[in-house]
Amino acid sequence: MRERERLLQGLPVDERRIDVDGVATVVLEGGSGAPLVLLHGGIECGGAYWAPVIPRLAEQHRLVVPDVPGLGESDPVARLDQPAFNSWLDELLTLTCDQPPIVVAHSLVGTLTAGFAASHGERLQRLVLYGVPGVGPYRMPIGLRTVAVRFALRPSEANMERFERWAFADLDAVRRRNPDWMQAFTTYTRSHARVPHGKRTMRYLVTTCTKQVRAHSDVPTMLIWGAKDRFVPLALAEEAARRLDWPLRVIEDAGHVPHIERPAAFLEEVTRTRR
């Protein structure tokens, strides 16, 4: 698709489609060094939205950036519940990583990844949970629920605009900095919001991955959060950090997607996983 090509243009990665636990899965791979897996959140465009931070991360890591089942260009599963996700991620790591990787997991898929770490901790070197509702007792803000439902029912340009203004602390500034990329991101996401299996996957993730993960592993875990995250408020992360004794890194002047809104600050915090 033309918009996806625009999102990924010039990146030091190759794209391939592989069979992962019976699921045709699209994966971006590139760079060299210790493996780093980037897992996108509950968003129709899949892993392509990591594009702003891929070049720098590929300088020091071998990157693995999949589209999770049912989103982006990957085929769906019947239901992306915890057992299905665990089986898929376990095989993905076997196929793509020669040692336990650092995993950065965002938003709704981060909840599933926290559940994976609780039962498969030996498969991970470190875990970074980023804007993840499942780290504590989460209640979706009413305003977010309203714009999300409107976008799901009708992924129009106006409804995408409302949704993006919830996601970013300063959407206009992001657009001014990289207008072509943001236009491709918006168009590609909207187009995939009309795909029936994508709609089903998103509904299921919103229903299940906003619930608190009760079991936790011994995997060294760090939290990264936007200070102005309106999807998953910073207070939830602060409570989880106190309760679980996990370090919390806060990115100022950023909403739910600092890797797009403030990529340099996001990269600085991710590098802390090696210190």
Phi and psi restraints in degrees (value plus and minus 20) as a CYANA .aco file:
   2 ARG   PHI     -80.7   -40.7
   2 ARG   PSI     -61.7   -21.7
   3 GLU   PHI     -85.6   -45.6
   3 GLU   PSI     -58.7   -18.7
   4 ARG   PHI     -84.5   -44.5
   4 ARG   PSI     -60.7   -20.7
   5 GLU   PHI     -80.1   -40.1
   5 GLU   PSI     -58.6   -18.6
   6 ARG   PHI     -86.2   -46.2
   6 ARG   PSI     -58.7   -18.7
   7 LEU   PHI     -83.2   -43.2
   7 LEU   PSI     -56.1   -16.1
   8 LEU   PHI    -121.0   -81.0
   8 LEU   PSI     -18.2    21.8
   9 GLN   PHI     -78.1   -38.1
   9 GLN   PSI     108.7   148.7
  10 GLY   PHI      60.6   100.6
  10 GLY   PSI     -19.4    20.6
  11 LEU   PHI     -97.2   -57.2
  11 LEU   PSI     126.7   166.7
  12 PRO   PHI    -103.3   -63.3
  12 PRO   PSI      32.5    72.5
  13 VAL   PHI    -156.1  -116.1
  13 VAL   PSI     135.5   175.5
  14 ASP   PHI    -129.9   -89.9
  14 ASP   PSI     128.6   168.6
  15 GLU   PHI    -129.5   -89.5
  15 GLU   PSI     113.2   153.2
  16 ARG   PHI    -162.3  -122.3
  16 ARG   PSI     139.4   179.4
  17 ARG   PHI    -131.2   -91.2
  17 ARG   PSI     101.9   141.9
  18 ILE   PHI    -147.1  -107.1
  18 ILE   PSI     137.7   177.7
  19 ASP   PHI    -105.7   -65.7
  19 ASP   PSI      96.7   136.7
  20 VAL   PHI    -140.6  -100.6
  20 VAL   PSI      86.3   126.3
  21 ASP   PHI      34.4    74.4
  21 ASP   PSI      20.1    60.1
  22 GLY   PHI      62.3   102.3
  22 GLY   PSI     -15.5    24.5
  23 VAL   PHI    -132.4   -92.4
  23 VAL   PSI     102.9   142.9
  24 ALA   PHI     -87.4   -47.4
  24 ALA   PSI      92.2   132.2
  25 THR   PHI    -141.0  -101.0
  25 THR   PSI     109.9   149.9
  26 VAL   PHI    -110.4   -70.4
  26 VAL   PSI     110.9   150.9
  27 VAL   PHI    -152.7  -112.7
  27 VAL   PSI     114.9   154.9
  28 LEU   PHI    -116.1   -76.1
  28 LEU   PSI     113.1   153.1
  29 GLU   PHI    -157.9  -117.9
  29 GLU   PSI     121.7   161.7
  30 GLY   PHI    -199.6  -159.6
  30 GLY   PSI     155.2   195.2
  31 GLY   PHI      61.2   101.2
  31 GLY   PSI    -197.7  -157.7
  32 SER   PHI    -167.0  -127.0
  32 SER   PSI     135.7   175.7
  33 GLY   PHI     100.2   140.2
  33 GLY   PSI    -183.5  -143.5
  34 ALA   PHI     -83.0   -43.0
  34 ALA   PSI     122.5   162.5
  35 PRO   PHI     -90.4   -50.4
  35 PRO   PSI     121.7   161.7
  36 LEU   PHI    -154.1  -114.1
  36 LEU   PSI     101.8   141.8
  37 VAL   PHI    -125.8   -85.8
  37 VAL   PSI     107.2   147.2
  38 LEU   PHI    -127.1   -87.1
  38 LEU   PSI      97.8   137.8
  39 LEU   PHI    -129.6   -89.6
  39 LEU   PSI      98.3   138.3
  40 HIS   PHI     -91.3   -51.3
  40 HIS   PSI     145.7   185.7
  41 GLY   PHI    -106.0   -66.0
  41 GLY   PSI    -182.1  -142.1
  42 GLY   PHI     -98.9   -58.9
  42 GLY   PSI      64.7   104.7
  43 ILE   PHI    -164.5  -124.5
  43 ILE   PSI     119.5   159.5
  44 GLU   PHI     -83.3   -43.3
  44 GLU   PSI     -47.1    -7.1
  45 CYS   PHI     -97.9   -57.9
  45 CYS   PSI     -31.3     8.7
  46 GLY   PHI      51.2    91.2
  46 GLY   PSI    -172.7  -132.7
  47 GLY   PHI     -91.9   -51.9
  47 GLY   PSI     -28.1    11.9
  48 ALA   PHI     -79.6   -39.6
  48 ALA   PSI     -43.4    -3.4
  49 TYR   PHI     -93.6   -53.6
  49 TYR   PSI     -23.9    16.1
  50 TRP   PHI    -100.4   -60.4
  50 TRP   PSI     -22.4    17.6
  51 ALA   PHI     -69.5   -29.5
  51 ALA   PSI     -60.9   -20.9
  52 PRO   PHI     -81.8   -41.8
  52 PRO   PSI     -41.8    -1.8
  53 VAL   PHI    -131.1   -91.1
  53 VAL   PSI     -23.4    16.6
  54 ILE   PHI     -84.1   -44.1
  54 ILE   PSI     -65.4   -25.4
  55 PRO   PHI     -77.6   -37.6
  55 PRO   PSI     -65.5   -25.5
  56 ARG   PHI     -87.7   -47.7
  56 ARG   PSI     -61.9   -21.9
  57 LEU   PHI     -86.6   -46.6
  57 LEU   PSI     -53.5   -13.5
  58 ALA   PHI     -90.3   -50.3
  58 ALA   PSI     -34.2     5.8
  59 GLU   PHI     -90.3   -50.3
  59 GLU   PSI     -44.5    -4.5
  60 GLN   PHI    -145.4  -105.4
  60 GLN   PSI     -25.8    14.2
  61 HIS   PHI    -157.9  -117.9
  61 HIS   PSI     135.3   175.3
  62 ARG   PHI    -107.2   -67.2
  62 ARG   PSI      93.7   133.7
  63 LEU   PHI    -110.7   -70.7
  63 LEU   PSI     120.4   160.4
  64 VAL   PHI    -147.9  -107.9
  64 VAL   PSI      95.7   135.7
  65 VAL   PHI    -148.9  -108.9
  65 VAL   PSI      71.8   111.8
  66 PRO   PHI    -109.5   -69.5
  66 PRO   PSI     139.5   179.5
  67 ASP   PHI    -110.2   -70.2
  67 ASP   PSI     101.3   141.3
  68 VAL   PHI     -88.2   -48.2
  68 VAL   PSI     137.8   177.8
  69 PRO   PHI     -73.0   -33.0
  69 PRO   PSI     110.6   150.6
  70 GLY   PHI      72.0   112.0
  70 GLY   PSI     -28.5    11.5
  71 LEU   PHI    -147.1  -107.1
  71 LEU   PSI     142.3   182.3
  72 GLY   PHI      39.2    79.2
  72 GLY   PSI    -151.5  -111.5
  73 GLU   PHI    -123.6   -83.6
  73 GLU   PSI     -14.8    25.2
  74 SER   PHI    -103.2   -63.2
  74 SER   PSI     128.1   168.1
  75 ASP   PHI     -88.3   -48.3
  75 ASP   PSI     137.0   177.0
  76 PRO   PHI    -104.7   -64.7
  76 PRO   PSI     146.5   186.5
  77 VAL   PHI    -130.5   -90.5
  77 VAL   PSI     148.2   188.2
  78 ALA   PHI     -80.2   -40.2
  78 ALA   PSI     -60.5   -20.5
  79 ARG   PHI    -176.1  -136.1
  79 ARG   PSI     103.1   143.1
  80 LEU   PHI    -105.6   -65.6
  80 LEU   PSI      44.3    84.3
  81 ASP   PHI    -107.6   -67.6
  81 ASP   PSI    -197.5  -157.5
  82 GLN   PHI     -82.2   -42.2
  82 GLN   PSI     -65.8   -25.8
  83 PRO   PHI     -80.7   -40.7
  83 PRO   PSI     -62.8   -22.8
  84 ALA   PHI     -84.4   -44.4
  84 ALA   PSI     -62.3   -22.3
  85 PHE   PHI     -85.0   -45.0
  85 PHE   PSI     -63.3   -23.3
  86 ASN   PHI     -78.6   -38.6
  86 ASN   PSI     -65.1   -25.1
  87 SER   PHI     -85.1   -45.1
  87 SER   PSI     -62.9   -22.9
  88 TRP   PHI     -84.4   -44.4
  88 TRP   PSI     -68.3   -28.3
  89 LEU   PHI     -88.3   -48.3
  89 LEU   PSI     -57.3   -17.3
  90 ASP   PHI     -79.6   -39.6
  90 ASP   PSI     -64.7   -24.7
  91 GLU   PHI     -92.9   -52.9
  91 GLU   PSI     -55.4   -15.4
  92 LEU   PHI     -77.8   -37.8
  92 LEU   PSI     -64.5   -24.5
  93 LEU   PHI     -85.0   -45.0
  93 LEU   PSI     -57.9   -17.9
  94 THR   PHI     -82.6   -42.6
  94 THR   PSI     -60.7   -20.7
  95 LEU   PHI     -98.0   -58.0
  95 LEU   PSI     -44.7    -4.7
  96 THR   PHI    -140.8  -100.8
  96 THR   PSI     -33.7     6.3
  97 CYS   PHI    -144.0  -104.0
  97 CYS   PSI     109.9   149.9
  98 ASP   PHI    -109.6   -69.6
  98 ASP   PSI     -18.5    21.5
  99 GLN   PHI    -178.9  -138.9
  99 GLN   PSI     143.0   183.0
 100 PRO   PHI     -77.0   -37.0
 100 PRO   PSI     107.2   147.2
 101 PRO   PHI    -113.2   -73.2
 101 PRO   PSI     146.4   186.4
 102 ILE   PHI     -97.3   -57.3
 102 ILE   PSI     115.1   155.1
 103 VAL   PHI    -140.8  -100.8
 103 VAL   PSI     107.3   147.3
 104 VAL   PHI    -127.9   -87.9
 104 VAL   PSI     100.6   140.6
 105 ALA   PHI    -147.0  -107.0
 105 ALA   PSI     109.9   149.9
 106 HIS   PHI    -127.7   -87.7
 106 HIS   PSI     122.1   162.1
 107 SER   PHI      34.8    74.8
 107 SER   PSI    -151.7  -111.7
 108 LEU   PHI     -82.6   -42.6
 108 LEU   PSI     -61.4   -21.4
 109 VAL   PHI     -88.2   -48.2
 109 VAL   PSI     -43.6    -3.6
 110 GLY   PHI     -81.8   -41.8
 110 GLY   PSI     -52.7   -12.7
 111 THR   PHI     -83.3   -43.3
 111 THR   PSI     -65.2   -25.2
 112 LEU   PHI     -83.0   -43.0
 112 LEU   PSI     -57.5   -17.5
 113 THR   PHI     -88.3   -48.3
 113 THR   PSI     -56.9   -16.9
 114 ALA   PHI     -82.4   -42.4
 114 ALA   PSI     -58.7   -18.7
 115 GLY   PHI     -86.0   -46.0
 115 GLY   PSI     -59.1   -19.1
 116 PHE   PHI     -80.9   -40.9
 116 PHE   PSI     -64.2   -24.2
 117 ALA   PHI     -82.1   -42.1
 117 ALA   PSI     -52.2   -12.2
 118 ALA   PHI     -86.0   -46.0
 118 ALA   PSI     -48.7    -8.7
 119 SER   PHI    -132.6   -92.6
 119 SER   PSI     -31.8     8.2
 120 HIS   PHI    -153.1  -113.1
 120 HIS   PSI      19.1    59.1
 121 GLY   PHI     -78.5   -38.5
 121 GLY   PSI     -49.9    -9.9
 122 GLU   PHI     -87.2   -47.2
 122 GLU   PSI     -34.3     5.7
 123 ARG   PHI    -103.7   -63.7
 123 ARG   PSI     -30.4     9.6
 124 LEU   PHI    -139.4   -99.4
 124 LEU   PSI     122.5   162.5
 125 GLN   PHI    -102.8   -62.8
 125 GLN   PSI     -69.9   -29.9
 126 ARG   PHI    -166.4  -126.4
 126 ARG   PSI     140.3   180.3
 127 LEU   PHI    -152.2  -112.2
 127 LEU   PSI     112.0   152.0
 128 VAL   PHI    -136.4   -96.4
 128 VAL   PSI      96.3   136.3
 129 LEU   PHI    -121.6   -81.6
 129 LEU   PSI     108.4   148.4
 130 TYR   PHI    -151.4  -111.4
 130 TYR   PSI      85.8   125.8
 131 GLY   PHI      41.9    81.9
 131 GLY   PSI      21.5    61.5
 132 VAL   PHI    -119.4   -79.4
 132 VAL   PSI      98.7   138.7
 133 PRO   PHI     -86.4   -46.4
 133 PRO   PSI     -48.6    -8.6
 134 GLY   PHI     -93.7   -53.7
 134 GLY   PSI     -19.8    20.2
 135 VAL   PHI     -96.6   -56.6
 135 VAL   PSI     -28.5    11.5
 136 GLY   PHI    -180.3  -140.3
 136 GLY   PSI    -194.4  -154.4
 137 PRO   PHI     -94.9   -54.9
 137 PRO   PSI      81.9   121.9
 138 TYR   PHI    -124.5   -84.5
 138 TYR   PSI     120.0   160.0
 139 ARG   PHI    -149.1  -109.1
 139 ARG   PSI     101.2   141.2
 140 MET   PHI     -82.8   -42.8
 140 MET   PSI     109.1   149.1
 141 PRO   PHI     -77.8   -37.8
 141 PRO   PSI     121.9   161.9
 142 ILE   PHI     -78.8   -38.8
 142 ILE   PSI     -62.4   -22.4
 143 GLY   PHI     -82.0   -42.0
 143 GLY   PSI     -60.2   -20.2
 144 LEU   PHI     -85.9   -45.9
 144 LEU   PSI     -62.7   -22.7
 145 ARG   PHI     -78.7   -38.7
 145 ARG   PSI     -60.3   -20.3
 146 THR   PHI     -84.4   -44.4
 146 THR   PSI     -68.8   -28.8
 147 VAL   PHI     -90.4   -50.4
 147 VAL   PSI     -52.1   -12.1
 148 ALA   PHI     -87.7   -47.7
 148 ALA   PSI     -62.0   -22.0
 149 VAL   PHI     -85.6   -45.6
 149 VAL   PSI     -62.8   -22.8
 150 ARG   PHI     -81.9   -41.9
 150 ARG   PSI     -61.1   -21.1
 151 PHE   PHI     -88.9   -48.9
 151 PHE   PSI     -60.4   -20.4
 152 ALA   PHI     -83.1   -43.1
 152 ALA   PSI     -59.1   -19.1
 153 LEU   PHI     -94.7   -54.7
 153 LEU   PSI     -55.7   -15.7
 154 ARG   PHI    -167.2  -127.2
 154 ARG   PSI      73.8   113.8
 155 PRO   PHI     -97.8   -57.8
 155 PRO   PSI      39.8    79.8
 156 SER   PHI     -99.8   -59.8
 156 SER   PSI     149.6   189.6
 157 GLU   PHI     -81.9   -41.9
 157 GLU   PSI     -60.4   -20.4
 158 ALA   PHI     -86.1   -46.1
 158 ALA   PSI     -61.3   -21.3
 159 ASN   PHI     -90.9   -50.9
 159 ASN   PSI     -53.0   -13.0
 160 MET   PHI     -85.2   -45.2
 160 MET   PSI     -59.0   -19.0
 161 GLU   PHI     -79.8   -39.8
 161 GLU   PSI     -64.9   -24.9
 162 ARG   PHI     -81.9   -41.9
 162 ARG   PSI     -62.2   -22.2
 163 PHE   PHI     -85.7   -45.7
 163 PHE   PSI     -64.2   -24.2
 164 GLU   PHI     -85.2   -45.2
 164 GLU   PSI     -53.5   -13.5
 165 ARG   PHI     -89.1   -49.1
 165 ARG   PSI     -43.1    -3.1
 166 TRP   PHI     -95.8   -55.8
 166 TRP   PSI     -55.3   -15.3
 167 ALA   PHI     -96.2   -56.2
 167 ALA   PSI     -54.6   -14.6
 168 PHE   PHI    -126.3   -86.3
 168 PHE   PSI     124.2   164.2
 169 ALA   PHI     -89.6   -49.6
 169 ALA   PSI     -57.0   -17.0
 170 ASP   PHI    -162.9  -122.9
 170 ASP   PSI      63.3   103.3
 171 LEU   PHI     -81.1   -41.1
 171 LEU   PSI     -58.9   -18.9
 172 ASP   PHI     -83.1   -43.1
 172 ASP   PSI     -59.4   -19.4
 173 ALA   PHI     -84.8   -44.8
 173 ALA   PSI     -59.8   -19.8
 174 VAL   PHI     -83.9   -43.9
 174 VAL   PSI     -62.4   -22.4
 175 ARG   PHI     -85.0   -45.0
 175 ARG   PSI     -59.2   -19.2
 176 ARG   PHI     -84.7   -44.7
 176 ARG   PSI     -55.8   -15.8
 177 ARG   PHI     -91.5   -51.5
 177 ARG   PSI     -57.4   -17.4
 178 ASN   PHI    -167.0  -127.0
 178 ASN   PSI      50.1    90.1
 179 PRO   PHI     -83.9   -43.9
 179 PRO   PSI     -59.2   -19.2
 180 ASP   PHI     -85.9   -45.9
 180 ASP   PSI     -64.0   -24.0
 181 TRP   PHI     -85.1   -45.1
 181 TRP   PSI     -62.9   -22.9
 182 MET   PHI     -85.4   -45.4
 182 MET   PSI     -55.7   -15.7
 183 GLN   PHI     -84.5   -44.5
 183 GLN   PSI     -62.5   -22.5
 184 ALA   PHI     -84.2   -44.2
 184 ALA   PSI     -61.6   -21.6
 185 PHE   PHI     -79.7   -39.7
 185 PHE   PSI     -66.9   -26.9
 186 THR   PHI     -84.6   -44.6
 186 THR   PSI     -65.6   -25.6
 187 THR   PHI     -85.3   -45.3
 187 THR   PSI     -64.7   -24.7
 188 TYR   PHI     -85.0   -45.0
 188 TYR   PSI     -63.1   -23.1
 189 THR   PHI     -84.0   -44.0
 189 THR   PSI     -63.7   -23.7
 190 ARG   PHI     -81.3   -41.3
 190 ARG   PSI     -62.0   -22.0
 191 SER   PHI     -83.8   -43.8
 191 SER   PSI     -59.5   -19.5
 192 HIS   PHI     -97.1   -57.1
 192 HIS   PSI     -38.6     1.4
 193 ALA   PHI     -90.2   -50.2
 193 ALA   PSI     -31.0     9.0
 194 ARG   PHI    -114.8   -74.8
 194 ARG   PSI     -28.0    12.0
 195 VAL   PHI     -95.7   -55.7
 195 VAL   PSI     104.5   144.5
 196 PRO   PHI     -75.3   -35.3
 196 PRO   PSI     -65.7   -25.7
 197 HIS   PHI     -89.9   -49.9
 197 HIS   PSI     -47.8    -7.8
 198 GLY   PHI     -86.7   -46.7
 198 GLY   PSI     -61.2   -21.2
 199 LYS   PHI     -79.7   -39.7
 199 LYS   PSI     -64.7   -24.7
 200 ARG   PHI     -83.0   -43.0
 200 ARG   PSI     -63.3   -23.3
 201 THR   PHI     -82.4   -42.4
 201 THR   PSI     -64.2   -24.2
 202 MET   PHI     -83.5   -43.5
 202 MET   PSI     -62.7   -22.7
 203 ARG   PHI     -80.1   -40.1
 203 ARG   PSI     -63.6   -23.6
 204 TYR   PHI     -86.2   -46.2
 204 TYR   PSI     -63.1   -23.1
 205 LEU   PHI     -82.2   -42.2
 205 LEU   PSI     -64.2   -24.2
 206 VAL   PHI     -82.9   -42.9
 206 VAL   PSI     -57.6   -17.6
 207 THR   PHI     -90.2   -50.2
 207 THR   PSI     -59.3   -19.3
 208 THR   PHI    -123.1   -83.1
 208 THR   PSI     -52.9   -12.9
 209 CYS   PHI    -109.5   -69.5
 209 CYS   PSI     -15.3    24.7
 210 THR   PHI    -112.3   -72.3
 210 THR   PSI     -18.0    22.0
 211 LYS   PHI    -111.3   -71.3
 211 LYS   PSI     128.9   168.9
 212 GLN   PHI     -89.5   -49.5
 212 GLN   PSI     116.0   156.0
 213 VAL   PHI    -101.6   -61.6
 213 VAL   PSI     100.1   140.1
 214 ARG   PHI    -107.4   -67.4
 214 ARG   PSI     -53.0   -13.0
 215 ALA   PHI    -116.2   -76.2
 215 ALA   PSI     120.8   160.8
 216 HIS   PHI    -152.1  -112.1
 216 HIS   PSI     134.8   174.8
 217 SER   PHI    -122.0   -82.0
 217 SER   PSI    -199.8  -159.8
 218 ASP   PHI    -112.4   -72.4
 218 ASP   PSI     -12.8    27.2
 219 VAL   PHI     -83.6   -43.6
 219 VAL   PSI     108.9   148.9
 220 PRO   PHI     -76.0   -36.0
 220 PRO   PSI     104.6   144.6
 221 THR   PHI    -149.4  -109.4
 221 THR   PSI     117.0   157.0
 222 MET   PHI    -145.4  -105.4
 222 MET   PSI     127.9   167.9
 223 LEU   PHI    -126.6   -86.6
 223 LEU   PSI     117.5   157.5
 224 ILE   PHI    -142.1  -102.1
 224 ILE   PSI     114.0   154.0
 225 TRP   PHI    -163.6  -123.6
 225 TRP   PSI     125.2   165.2
 226 GLY   PHI     -99.5   -59.5
 226 GLY   PSI     113.6   153.6
 227 ALA   PHI     -81.3   -41.3
 227 ALA   PSI     -48.5    -8.5
 228 LYS   PHI    -131.4   -91.4
 228 LYS   PSI      12.3    52.3
 229 ASP   PHI     -88.0   -48.0
 229 ASP   PSI      95.4   135.4
 230 ARG   PHI    -115.6   -75.6
 230 ARG   PSI     -33.6     6.4
 231 PHE   PHI     -92.4   -52.4
 231 PHE   PSI     -73.3   -33.3
 232 VAL   PHI    -149.7  -109.7
 232 VAL   PSI      77.3   117.3
 233 PRO   PHI     -79.2   -39.2
 233 PRO   PSI     128.1   168.1
 234 LEU   PHI     -76.7   -36.7
 234 LEU   PSI     -52.0   -12.0
 235 ALA   PHI     -77.2   -37.2
 235 ALA   PSI     -53.7   -13.7
 236 LEU   PHI     -84.2   -44.2
 236 LEU   PSI     -62.5   -22.5
 237 ALA   PHI     -87.4   -47.4
 237 ALA   PSI     -59.5   -19.5
 238 GLU   PHI     -82.6   -42.6
 238 GLU   PSI     -60.6   -20.6
 239 GLU   PHI     -86.7   -46.7
 239 GLU   PSI     -62.3   -22.3
 240 ALA   PHI     -84.8   -44.8
 240 ALA   PSI     -60.3   -20.3
 241 ALA   PHI     -81.6   -41.6
 241 ALA   PSI     -61.0   -21.0
 242 ARG   PHI     -87.3   -47.3
 242 ARG   PSI     -64.8   -24.8
 243 ARG   PHI     -89.4   -49.4
 243 ARG   PSI     -58.8   -18.8
 244 LEU   PHI    -123.2   -83.2
 244 LEU   PSI     -23.9    16.1
 245 ASP   PHI      38.6    78.6
 245 ASP   PSI      25.4    65.4
 246 TRP   PHI    -123.0   -83.0
 246 TRP   PSI     116.3   156.3
 247 PRO   PHI     -84.6   -44.6
 247 PRO   PSI     122.9   162.9
 248 LEU   PHI    -142.2  -102.2
 248 LEU   PSI     104.2   144.2
 249 ARG   PHI    -130.8   -90.8
 249 ARG   PSI     104.4   144.4
 250 VAL   PHI    -127.9   -87.9
 250 VAL   PSI     111.0   151.0
 251 ILE   PHI    -122.1   -82.1
 251 ILE   PSI      94.9   134.9
 252 GLU   PHI     -90.4   -50.4
 252 GLU   PSI     135.2   175.2
 253 ASP   PHI      34.5    74.5
 253 ASP   PSI      18.4    58.4
 254 ALA   PHI    -159.6  -119.6
 254 ALA   PSI     128.9   168.9
 255 GLY   PHI    -115.9   -75.9
 255 GLY   PSI    -149.6  -109.6
 256 HIS   PHI    -102.9   -62.9
 256 HIS   PSI     -35.3     4.7
 257 VAL   PHI    -149.4  -109.4
 257 VAL   PSI      44.7    84.7
 258 PRO   PHI     -78.5   -38.5
 258 PRO   PSI     -46.2    -6.2
 259 HIS   PHI     -85.7   -45.7
 259 HIS   PSI     -40.6    -0.6
 260 ILE   PHI    -116.4   -76.4
 260 ILE   PSI     -61.4   -21.4
 261 GLU   PHI     -97.7   -57.7
 261 GLU   PSI     -61.0   -21.0
 262 ARG   PHI    -158.0  -118.0
 262 ARG   PSI      49.3    89.3
 263 PRO   PHI     -79.9   -39.9
 263 PRO   PSI     -57.8   -17.8
 264 ALA   PHI     -83.8   -43.8
 264 ALA   PSI     -62.5   -22.5
 265 ALA   PHI     -87.1   -47.1
 265 ALA   PSI     -58.7   -18.7
 266 PHE   PHI     -81.8   -41.8
 266 PHE   PSI     -66.0   -26.0
 267 LEU   PHI     -81.7   -41.7
 267 LEU   PSI     -58.3   -18.3
 268 GLU   PHI     -80.5   -40.5
 268 GLU   PSI     -61.1   -21.1
 269 GLU   PHI     -92.5   -52.5
 269 GLU   PSI     -58.6   -18.6
 270 VAL   PHI     -82.6   -42.6
 270 VAL   PSI     -56.4   -16.4
 271 THR   PHI     -84.9   -44.9
 271 THR   PSI     -39.1     0.9
 272 ARG   PHI     -83.6   -43.6
 272 ARG   PSI     -40.6    -0.6
 273 THR   PHI     -84.6   -44.6
 273 THR   PSI     -36.9     3.1
 274 ARG   PHI    -117.3   -77.3
 274 ARG   PSI     -22.1    17.9
